[in-house]
Amino acid sequence: MMKICPLCNTMYEPKFLCENCSGLLKDKGRLQEYLGPYSADMPIENYEYCTHIYKCSICGRLEKHEIRMVLY
C-alpha cells in the first residue's frame, strides 16, 4: 500500500471558506506547482500531507491547506 493525496486523485473536493471575506476558496493545485518546474508524475515529498493552494473567488486571497494523505 502507498499513501496518495485524495484531492490530487479526485477522490473528494473539500470546501474551504476564505478567512478574510468568507468567500468560497477554489483549489489552484499543489504548492510544488508554484515553487518551480512541475510534472504530474513528481512524487509528493511529505508523506503525511499534500499542501494545496486555494484562491478566494471574491477577494483573491491565497491560502495554503494541508490535505491528509490516505492509504491506497
VENWOZI-V10786 format. One record per pair of residues at least 24 apart in sequence whose ideal C-beta (glycine too) atoms are under 8 Angstrom apart, sorted by the first residue. I is the first residue (numbers start at 1). J is the second residue. Records with the same first field share a line. If there is no record, write none. Layout:
I = J  J
This chain:
1 = 71  72
2 = 71  72
3 = 47  48  69  70  71  72
4 = 69  70  72
5 = 30  44  50  67  69  70
6 = 67  69  70
7 = 50  52  67
8 = 44  50
9 = 72
11 = 70
14 = 65  67
16 = 54  63  65
18 = 56  58  59  61  63
19 = 61  63
20 = 56  59  61
21 = 56  58  59  61
23 = 56  57  58  59
24 = 56  57  58
25 = 54  55  56  57  63  65
26 = 54  55  56  57
27 = 52  53  54
28 = 52  53  54  55  62
29 = 53
31 = 64
44 = 69
